[in-house]
Amino acid sequence: MDWFKVTIFIPFLDHIIHELDSRFNENFNNIIALEGLIPANINFYDTKSVLESAKFYCEDIEGSDLELKAEIHLWKNKWTNIQNNPQFAVEALEYCNEFFPNIKILLQIFATSPVSTATAERSFSTLRRLKNYLRSTMSEFSIEKGKNVDQPK
């Protein structure tokens, strides 16, 4: 039992912990509180943590911190007594009108932030298969065509 624990289980746990640390790095921790702008999650994050996350994108936001704080407060008040709140950032974007320009920007950033690289990796894998197929068919086609062009009629 000790052999299994030392050679398999502990290295496996170390590997999982390392992968989680690399996946959820410091930048992810900086912006995760923007999830508090999604109406379904408003009660899970306080205004202070949302403001700290918003400071990470201070160049994209218009106005001062005080204006953003007031905008977040109005946004939260808008969703306090409503039952069917949007569950996702993209759905919440539909409810951002001219009174919430910074909320709209922050929701757009949060909605487009990458969750993982699996989609990009899958597309590169598909691209590699496509290129191999095209190379094999193009080389056979060009050889066939070369014979026809080079041979006298």
Disulfide bonds with the S-S distance in Angstrom:
none
